[in-house]
Amino acid sequence: MSAPAVHSVHIYENSSALISRLCGVVSSSLQVGDAVLVVATADHRDHLVKELENSGVDVRTHAREGLYTMVDAKDLLHTFIVDGMPDAELFQSSVGALLLNARRAARGSRQGLTVFGEMVAVLWDAGHKEAALQLEALWNDVLHDRSFHLHCAYPRSGFINGDEASVCNLHSHVLMQ
């Protein structure tokens, strides 16, 4: 029996708050044998690896075993954005393949998968808010078909006049820090 899907969003004040929370999520997932897929910017990937290693997680071993996979958020976006908007079929083929491969590596009895993605934040920060919201909806569609934990994050500085409500409404859990 698979665990229920979780689609959380972390609206963070600074990168250190994001990395600290993400380190806890990732290390806990790896500890129970779940696979982890991190789709993030280069800076956040680098900081996360350093934080994980500082907390005693052997990132290289987990990566060699296929339990820990990192992908560049901007590069992955280029695989399914057409005319400035996410294409559902291309998203399913590119992101779907990543999810399938990551889950296959999981060791736990339930073959759990934890995903961190900030492609939505990349779109939002570039002013492509509608594309970000459509991408959130595509993630929700995937979550209906495959149960896993999806963690998104946006910097608080990207929101004005309460427009974070449109993002929060697309998530099952919201953390503002």
C-alpha positions in Angstrom: 0.0 0.0 0.0 1.5 3.4 -1.0 1.5 6.4 1.2 -0.8 9.3 0.3 0.6 12.0 -2.0 1.9 15.2 -0.4 2.5 18.4 -2.3 4.0 20.9 0.0 5.2 24.4 -0.6 7.8 26.3 1.4 7.8 30.0 1.1 11.1 31.0 2.5 12.8 34.2 3.6 16.3 33.2 2.7 18.2 30.4 1.1 19.6 29.1 4.4 16.1 28.5 5.6 15.3 26.6 2.5 18.5 24.5 2.6 18.1 23.7 6.3 14.5 22.4 5.8 15.4 20.6 2.6 18.4 18.9 4.4 16.0 17.5 7.0 13.5 16.3 4.4 16.2 14.7 2.2 18.2 13.0 4.9 15.0 11.6 6.5 13.9 10.2 3.2 17.3 8.6 2.5 17.4 7.1 6.0 14.2 5.1 5.4 15.4 3.9 2.0 13.3 6.3 -0.1 14.7 7.6 -3.3 15.2 11.4 -3.6 15.1 13.5 -6.8 16.2 17.1 -6.4 15.3 19.5 -9.3 17.0 22.7 -8.3 19.2 25.6 -9.4 22.9 25.0 -9.3 23.4 27.2 -6.3 20.8 25.4 -4.2 22.0 22.0 -5.3 25.6 22.9 -4.3 24.5 24.3 -0.9 22.2 21.3 -0.2 25.0 18.8 -0.9 27.3 20.7 1.4 24.7 20.8 4.2 23.9 17.1 3.7 27.6 16.1 3.9 28.0 18.3 7.0 25.2 16.5 8.7 26.8 13.1 7.9 24.9 12.0 4.8 27.1 10.2 2.3 25.7 11.9 -0.8 28.2 10.3 -3.2 27.3 6.8 -2.1 23.5 7.5 -2.3 24.0 9.0 -5.8 26.0 6.0 -7.0 23.3 3.7 -5.7 20.7 5.8 -7.6 19.0 6.9 -4.4 19.9 10.5 -4.8 19.5 12.2 -8.1 20.0 15.9 -8.9 18.8 17.7 -12.1 19.1 21.3 -13.0 15.8 23.1 -12.8 16.4 25.4 -15.8 17.7 22.5 -18.0 14.6 20.4 -17.2 12.3 23.2 -17.9 13.7 23.5 -21.4 12.5 19.9 -22.1 8.8 20.7 -21.8 8.2 24.5 -22.1 6.6 25.4 -25.5 5.9 29.0 -26.3 6.4 30.0 -22.7 4.0 27.4 -21.2 4.4 23.9 -19.9 3.3 21.2 -22.4 1.6 18.3 -20.6 2.8 15.6 -22.9 6.4 16.7 -22.9 6.2 17.1 -19.1 4.9 13.6 -18.7 7.7 12.2 -20.9 10.6 14.1 -19.4 9.6 14.4 -15.8 7.7 11.1 -15.8 10.9 9.2 -16.9 12.9 10.9 -14.1 10.2 9.9 -11.5 10.1 6.3 -12.7 13.9 5.9 -12.7 14.2 7.5 -9.2 11.5 5.3 -7.7 13.1 2.1 -9.1 16.2 2.8 -7.0 14.2 3.1 -3.7 15.1 0.4 -1.2 12.2 0.7 1.3 9.4 -1.8 1.2 7.0 0.9 -0.2 9.5 2.2 -2.7 9.0 5.7 -1.6 10.0 8.8 -3.5 10.7 12.3 -2.3 11.0 15.1 -4.9 12.1 18.6 -4.4 11.4 20.9 -7.3 12.0 24.6 -7.8 11.2 24.8 -11.5 8.0 26.7 -10.5 10.0 29.2 -8.6 12.3 29.7 -11.6 9.3 30.5 -13.8 7.7 32.7 -11.1 10.9 34.7 -10.6 11.2 35.2 -14.3 7.7 36.8 -14.3 6.0 33.7 -15.9 3.4 33.3 -13.1 0.7 31.6 -15.2 3.3 29.1 -16.5 4.3 28.4 -12.9 0.7 27.8 -11.8 0.1 25.5 -14.8 3.3 23.6 -13.9 2.0 23.2 -10.3 -1.3 21.8 -11.8 0.7 19.3 -13.9 2.5 18.2 -10.8 -0.8 17.6 -9.1 -2.0 15.5 -12.0 1.2 13.4 -11.7 0.6 13.0 -8.0 -2.9 11.6 -8.7 -1.4 8.8 -10.8 1.7 8.2 -8.7 2.0 8.6 -4.9 5.1 10.4 -3.8 6.1 13.5 -1.7 6.7 16.6 -3.7 8.2 19.6 -2.1 8.2 23.0 -3.8 9.8 26.2 -2.7 9.5 29.9 -3.5 11.4 32.9 -2.1 9.1 35.2 -0.2 10.6 38.1 -2.1 8.8 37.0 -5.3 5.4 37.6 -3.9 3.5 40.9 -3.9 0.1 42.0 -2.8 -0.9 38.5 -1.5 -0.4 36.7 -4.8 1.1 33.8 -2.9 -2.5 32.6 -2.3 -2.7 31.4 -5.9 0.4 29.2 -5.2 -0.7 28.0 -1.7 -4.1 26.9 -3.0 -2.4 24.3 -5.3 -0.6 22.6 -2.4 -1.6 20.1 0.4 0.8 21.6 2.9 2.1 25.2 3.3 5.1 26.4 5.3 5.9 30.1 5.5 9.2 30.8 7.1 
